[in-house]
Amino acid sequence: MKKAILLLLTLVISFSVTAQEESSWWVFGRRAAIEFTPNPQNRSALPLIANSTIDQDEGVGTISDENGNLLFFTDGQTIFNRNGDPMPNGTGLLGGTSATQAAIIIKAPETAGVYFVFTAGNGNTSPMVYSRVEMALNGGLGDVVPGVKNIVLLAASSEKLAATIQTGSNNAYVMTFGRSNATSVSTGSGDNNALFAWEVRGIAGSNVSFVLPAPIAQSANGGLPYFSTPLAATNGDRGMLRVSPDGTKLAIGTQNLTNQGLFLYDFNPGNGQFSGAGLQLDNGPVYGVEFSPSSQYLYHDISSSFSPTATSNRKLVQYDLCDQANIISSRNEFADITGGSRGTLQLGRDGIIYVTRWDQSWLGSINPETANPVYNPTAIDISPGQAQQGLPVFVQSSFASSFTVNDQCQGDATEFILACLPQVAASNWDFGDGNTRMVTGPGIVTNTYATAGTFTVTVNVTNVSGDVRDFTQDITIYENGIVDPVDVTLLDYCDDDNSGDEVVDLSQFTSDVLGTQDAATFNISYYANSVDADAGQNPLPLNYNATLGSNTIWVRIENNTSPINDGCSAIGSFVLTVSSVPTVSNIPDYEICDDVSQDGVEDFDLASFLPTIAAQAGNPVDVDYTIHESQADADMNMGAIDTTVPYTNTMSPQVLYVRLQNINDIDCFGTAPFNLVVLNAPTLGTVANIEVCDDAPLDGSSDFTLSDQDATVANGSTGIVTYHATQADAESGAAALPNVYTVSGTETIYARFVNDAGCSGTTSFDITVQAAPAIGNAPDLTNICDGSVDLNQNLFELSVQDTAVLNGLNPADYTISYYTTDSDAQNATNALPLSYTVPFQSGVTTDLLFARLENNTTGCFNTSQFTIIFERCEIVFPEGFSPNNDGINDTFSIPGLAEQYNNFTLQIFNRNGTVVYETSASNYEEFAGIPNKGALAGDGLLPVGTYFYVIQYNDQDEEDTASWVYINY
């Protein structure tokens, strides 16, 4: 937004701002150019700039007509016309090839098409001169008037030029800084310590304009044509001379004076008089100097570097001039630029101060009407041009503003801010649209303009000291744009090539957004988000790749005639929808099992099948599904089948076609076939009726593993078999029986088989539980000890138990068998012989045997158990033996001793009580009359006689035996 602030003065003036179009074009540096239209636009690539071959290190001048059209420009030596060609008489000017302010162009007052070009040379000994340019010459391209070229005004001038409009007229003052006696008629001598001003005058109504040759006599300096300054230094050539836009202040920047720095003076734009003691604001090497449009703030740089180096730097400094007593203390050093170098600061018609950057394709900028300025190093791209140290110098009063204007947009609250508000006591406003307002005290004043246009705003200001001033300024209110809605039929697109995006021409929406608004006034641009749209940054390309799904596009309508910061714009949004072509493939068959009719015709619920199709398609959003009997109907979206009622097929398989229609775009659809299939019911195997025997406990029931019949039921097909108690349950698949099922008596079992296709069938079979025989419990059985028994075995005659086992049953109908384990009895394995012998086991008294009673007709059986008791047979001890080797009774043999006792000892004593023989169970040998103990051990047979013996059984249940035996031969 343009900013202009009133600077309160000590004199009463009436201030009127003229148009700024004369500063619309800037041509400078190395073939660089920008045009303020009103926003700065890069024009460096135009042929006229390249043709001009302009390449100037420092000062240049440029001028445009009252409509902002480029007229001509100069580097101080050559004047180039609007085509970039040198004017025929426009060469050889005396401006310096490297002068801070080599040229300034002033429109001749009262004479249309006439301009004065003032130039200053290099150093402090070159003259200040002027030349007259008339645009009517050279076929309207302009030329320097012969005889009015390089007219000397000052014989020895520094590199400084400035100009302002004379108060109350169209005349101008042009000024420089030079030697105190270096006038146009005398070379003079002395220090560069004088300010000079000349009047550029026009005579109203006579079409006459000229430059008065004599500088204005300075009353404060005894009527001399200059104003002496207290610098007392030499070589004050480099650095800018600036007059404030309101014409009341003058700032001199110097780099190579003994007393270098920045100096502030007063100037009277009504009579051309300088005054003031020269307030020194800085003592460093100051080059660039500029005021804010309101003249409230003064800016300068500090740098002695001609061109930037890695170690050079450039500082930017601000002063607030409102409070005269505290200007120095208001110093604000707000930027320190590493690698920077000196250069010009220049106001643009947009109210921004632009900062030149050596050998760069960018201009920096400062937003000047604030106590907290910020330096932007990349404000304007001027490529392929390059900036150097200089920017065009203009008549400063063309940039003056008497108040800040924020938001110059129709319908908005436009703000008016006077400068130095604390010093304002009252203000009386006329906004030029019929609205007026009286305000007491400092404050922001607002007015809302109902229509666009140019309005003359006047304000009468009284400050706290009693000073009263009238200000008049024209402001432009710009039409605010309105984002009209776009045609919704243009917002839906189909990704026909399945690339994931679709190129959308955003320009097709421009006419809708504009509506009835003037296309020449408004620019339309498109953005990815509201932040970019609001800032007008990062616009989308008009051929925009919209991605699948919803794409929110923000549109900005901007008044292209308003300054860049005025914000006469509006934003809105619309949503582009890019839909993928809904496709589906490999739709599974819709299969139904045939009913009992087995005719291959069934009713299909197509509505219930649509979710299957959608899932196969990936469940796309915004898609409707219809089903058709032919491909042609699906393509044309005709003859859709009513899916709210069952559909009866005409054959199996029958092909139907689904259409997937994107609801956002009628042309975005896909089709695919699928089959209706009626499946045959499975053929089940025949399961034979099953008879099983009652098992323990004998309760008339038995457990049956139903799955043993699965293979028979499935009949070679794969699927699932379940078993049920009723036909109804089997048909519905309800109440399946457990796999291990307890059957009582005779039961009918219903089998259900569902194949892999989901079709089912049923069959049935009977299971009968046969009764088990009622077996008797046999009594305990003791082993036999008769003469037939080998004493190292226990003999049992098992048949004696048969009667008890039969329990009164007919032995002809049953088979009885005996076993050592219940498992063998259950499985009828390893049956025992009826004469069952068991090797004698010392210490074992009982064991179990198991009887099996089996019905010879049904095969059903039952088992019981009984105890067998092991008893020792009685041992008979012989009373004599004859060890004569006749083979008869040769040893003391005790049958059953070794067989029935496994831990005994036997000792034989003679009549004297001496042990003559000893043996035990572990190494038992029958006594044959030969001693193995005592003195006669192993020495032949013992004599005939009676011998005593002791048998120790070492068994707690058996008492030891002591007796005698007689030996005879």
NORUR-V448448 format. One record per pair of residues at least 4 apart in sequence whose C-alpha atoms are under 6 Angstrom apart, sorted by sequence separation. I is the first residue (numbers start at 1). J is the second residue. If there is no record, write none. Layout:
I/J
I/J
This chain:
28/32
36/40
47/51
64/68
65/69
74/78
80/84
81/85
136/140
138/142
182/186
219/223
243/247
268/272
291/295
308/312
348/352
431/435
462/466
463/467
530/534
532/536
594/598
615/619
633/637
729/733
754/758
755/759
785/789
824/828
855/859
896/900
897/901
909/913
910/914
920/924
933/937
27/32
35/40
64/69
74/79
80/85
121/126
135/140
137/142
166/171
182/187
203/208
218/223
244/249
255/260
268/273
292/297
347/352
462/467
532/537
614/619
633/638
724/729
729/734
754/759
824/829
854/859
855/860
885/890
909/914
919/924
932/937
27/33
35/41
64/70
73/79
74/80
80/86
96/102
108/114
135/141
136/142
137/143
165/171
166/172
182/188
202/208
217/223
218/224
221/227
243/249
254/260
267/273
291/297
321/327
347/353
367/373
408/414
430/436
462/468
527/533
628/634
662/668
694/700
724/730
754/760
819/825
854/860
909/915
931/937
932/938
26/33
34/41
64/71
73/80
79/86
80/87
95/102
108/115
135/142
165/172
181/188
202/209
217/224
218/225
243/250
254/261
267/274
291/298
320/327
346/353
356/363
407/414
429/436
461/468
495/502
662/669
694/701
695/702
753/760
854/861
882/889
883/890
908/915
909/916
931/938
953/960
26/34
34/42
63/71
72/80
79/87
107/115
120/128
134/142
164/172
201/209
217/225
218/226
242/250
253/261
266/274
291/299
346/354
355/363
366/374
406/414
429/437
461/469
661/669
694/702
753/761
853/861
881/889
882/890
883/891
908/916
952/960
34/43
63/72
72/81
106/115
119/128
134/143
164/173
201/210
216/225
218/227
242/251
253/262
266/275
290/299
345/354
355/364
366/375
406/415
428/437
460/469
559/568
660/669
752/761
853/862
908/917
951/960
25/35
33/43
72/82
106/116
119/129
133/143
163/173
200/210
215/225
241/251
252/262
266/276
289/299
320/330
345/355
354/364
355/365
365/375
405/415
428/438
460/470
660/670
752/762
852/862
907/917
930/940
951/961
24/35
33/44
62/73
71/82
79/90
105/116
118/129
133/144
163/174
179/190
200/211
241/252
252/263
265/276
289/300
303/314
319/330
354/365
365/376
405/416
459/470
558/569
659/670
751/762
783/794
784/795
852/863
881/892
907/918
930/941
950/961
24/36
32/44
61/73
70/82
78/90
105/117
118/130
132/144
133/145
162/174
179/191
251/263
288/300
302/314
319/331
344/356
353/365
364/376
404/416
427/439
459/471
527/539
557/569
628/640
659/671
724/736
751/763
783/795
819/831
851/863
906/918
929/941
930/942
950/962
61/74
78/91
104/117
117/130
132/145
162/175
179/192
180/193
199/212
240/253
251/264
265/278
288/301
302/315
318/331
343/356
353/366
364/377
404/417
426/439
458/471
526/539
527/540
557/570
627/640
628/641
658/671
723/736
724/737
750/763
751/764
783/796
818/831
819/832
851/864
906/919
929/942
949/962
60/74
77/91
104/118
117/131
161/175
178/192
179/193
180/194
239/253
250/264
264/278
301/315
318/332
364/378
365/379
403/417
426/440
458/472
526/540
556/570
626/640
627/641
658/672
723/737
750/764
818/832
850/864
851/865
905/919
906/920
917/931
949/963
60/75
77/92
103/118
116/131
161/176
179/194
239/254
250/265
263/278
264/279
286/301
301/316
317/332
352/367
363/378
364/379
403/418
426/441
457/472
556/571
657/672
749/764
850/865
905/920
916/931
917/932
948/963
949/964
77/93
103/119
116/132
132/148
160/176
178/194
238/254
249/265
250/266
263/279
286/302
300/316
317/333
362/378
363/379
425/441
457/473
555/571
657/673
749/765
849/865
904/920
917/933
948/964
77/94
102/119
115/132
131/148
177/194
198/215
238/255
249/266
263/280
285/302
300/317
316/333
363/380
424/441
456/473
457/474
555/572
656/673
748/765
849/866
877/894
904/921
916/933
947/964
31/49
77/95
102/120
115/133
131/149
177/195
197/215
198/216
236/254
248/266
249/267
262/280
263/281
285/303
299/317
362/380
424/442
456/474
554/572
555/573
656/674
748/766
848/866
903/921
916/934
947/965
31/50
76/95
114/133
131/150
158/177
197/216
248/267
262/281
285/304
299/318
316/335
362/381
455/474
554/573
655/674
747/766
848/867
902/921
946/965
114/134
130/150
158/178
176/196
236/256
248/268
262/282
298/318
315/335
361/381
362/382
422/442
455/475
553/573
655/675
747/767
847/867
946/966
113/134
129/150
130/151
157/178
175/196
236/257
261/282
298/319
315/336
361/382
421/442
454/475
553/574
654/675
746/767
847/868
875/896
945/966
113/135
129/151
175/197
235/257
247/269
261/283
297/319
314/336
361/383
454/476
552/574
553/575
653/675
654/676
730/752
746/768
846/868
945/967
31/54
99/122
129/152
174/197
234/257
260/283
261/284
297/320
314/337
432/455
453/476
533/556
552/575
653/676
745/768
778/801
846/869
944/967
95/119
128/152
129/153
174/198
233/257
261/285
296/320
297/321
313/337
361/385
432/456
453/477
551/575
653/677
725/749
745/769
845/869
846/870
944/968
30/55
95/120
96/121
128/153
173/198
233/258
261/286
296/321
313/338
361/386
432/457
452/477
528/553
529/554
551/576
634/659
652/677
845/870
29/55
76/102
95/121
96/122
128/154
156/182
173/199
296/322
313/339
314/340
360/386
431/457
452/478
486/512
527/553
550/576
652/678
724/750
778/804
29/56
76/103
127/154
155/182
172/199
312/339
313/340
314/341
359/386
360/387
417/444
430/457
452/479
527/554
550/577
629/656
685/712
723/750
778/805
825/852
127/155
155/183
172/200
312/340
359/387
416/444
430/458
526/554
549/577
628/656
685/713
723/751
776/804
777/805
127/156
128/157
154/183
155/184
171/200
310/339
358/387
359/388
416/445
429/458
484/513
526/555
549/578
628/657
684/713
722/751
776/805
820/849
126/156
127/157
154/184
171/201
196/226
255/285
309/339
357/387
358/388
415/445
416/446
429/459
483/513
525/555
548/578
627/657
684/714
685/715
722/752
775/805
819/849
125/156
126/157
153/184
195/226
255/286
308/339
358/389
415/446
428/459
525/556
548/579
627/658
684/715
721/752
776/807
819/850
52/84
124/156
125/157
155/187
194/226
195/227
254/286
308/340
414/446
428/460
524/556
626/658
721/753
818/850
51/84
52/85
124/157
194/227
253/286
308/341
413/446
414/447
427/460
524/557
584/617
626/659
706/739
720/753
818/851
893/926
124/158
194/228
253/287
307/341
413/447
414/448
427/461
523/557
625/659
705/739
720/754
817/851
892/926
48/83
49/84
123/158
194/229
413/448
507/542
523/558
625/660
705/740
719/754
799/834
817/852
892/927
26/62
48/84
193/229
305/341
412/448
426/462
506/542
522/558
607/643
624/660
704/740
719/755
798/834
816/852
891/927
305/342
411/448
425/462
505/542
522/559
606/643
624/661
704/741
718/755
719/756
797/834
816/853
891/928
910/947
193/231
303/341
411/449
425/463
505/543
521/559
522/560
623/661
703/741
797/835
815/853
909/947
120/159
303/342
410/449
411/450
424/463
425/464
504/543
521/560
623/662
703/742
796/835
815/854
909/948
58/98
59/99
410/450
423/463
424/464
503/543
504/544
622/662
623/663
702/742
796/836
814/854
908/948
909/949
22/63
57/98
58/99
59/100
410/451
423/464
503/544
605/646
622/663
702/743
795/836
814/855
908/949
22/64
58/100
59/101
60/102
61/103
191/233
192/234
410/452
503/545
604/646
701/743
795/837
814/856
907/949
22/65
59/102
60/103
61/104
76/119
191/234
502/545
603/646
604/647
701/744
794/837
813/856
907/950
22/66
24/68
192/236
501/545
502/546
603/647
700/744
794/838
906/950
21/66
344/389
501/546
603/648
793/838
883/928
906/951
21/67
22/68
343/389
344/390
501/547
602/648
793/839
794/840
905/951
21/68
240/287
244/291
281/328
344/391
501/548
793/840
905/952
239/287
240/288
245/293
500/548
601/649
792/840
904/952
240/289
904/953
245/295
904/954
244/295
903/954
90/144
89/144
218/273
288/343
290/345
87/143
288/344
289/345
288/345
101/159
100/159
101/160
99/159
101/161
109/170
109/171
410/477
409/477
410/478
408/477
409/478
410/479
410/480
409/480
694/769
292/368
481/557
689/765
691/767
693/769
694/770
689/766
690/767
691/768
692/769
693/770
694/771
159/237
582/660
600/678
681/759
687/765
689/767
691/769
692/770
694/772
158/237
159/238
160/240
162/242
160/241
494/578
495/579
594/678
491/576
492/577
493/578
494/579
495/580
589/674
593/678
594/679
880/965
882/967
884/969
494/580
589/675
590/676
591/677
592/678
593/679
594/680
780/866
782/868
879/965
880/966
881/967
882/968
581/668
582/669
583/670
587/674
591/678
592/679
780/867
781/868
782/869
783/870
879/966
880/967
882/969
480/568
481/569
581/669
582/670
772/860
773/861
778/866
780/868
781/869
785/873
480/569
481/570
483/572
772/861
773/862
772/862
110/202
109/202
110/204
111/207
110/207
111/208
322/420
108/209
167/269
166/269
167/270
166/270
791/896
293/399
293/400
294/401
792/899
293/401
294/402
124/237
123/237
100/238
245/396
246/397
245/397
245/399
246/400
245/400
408/566
407/566
409/568
593/759
693/860
492/664
492/665
494/668
164/395
163/395
164/396
165/397
164/397
6/294
4/293
5/294
7/296
104/393
4/294
62/392
57/388
58/389
59/390
61/392
57/389
58/390
60/392
61/393
42/382
44/385
2/350
3/351
2/351
32/385
31/385
32/386
30/385
30/386
29/387
29/388
28/391
20/398
5/401
6/402
4/401
5/402
6/403
4/402
5/403
4/403
5/404
4/404
3/404
3/405
1/406
6/418
7/419
5/418
6/419
5/419
13/469
14/470
15/471
16/472
17/473
12/469
14/471
15/472
16/473
39/563
38/563
39/564
1/565
1/566
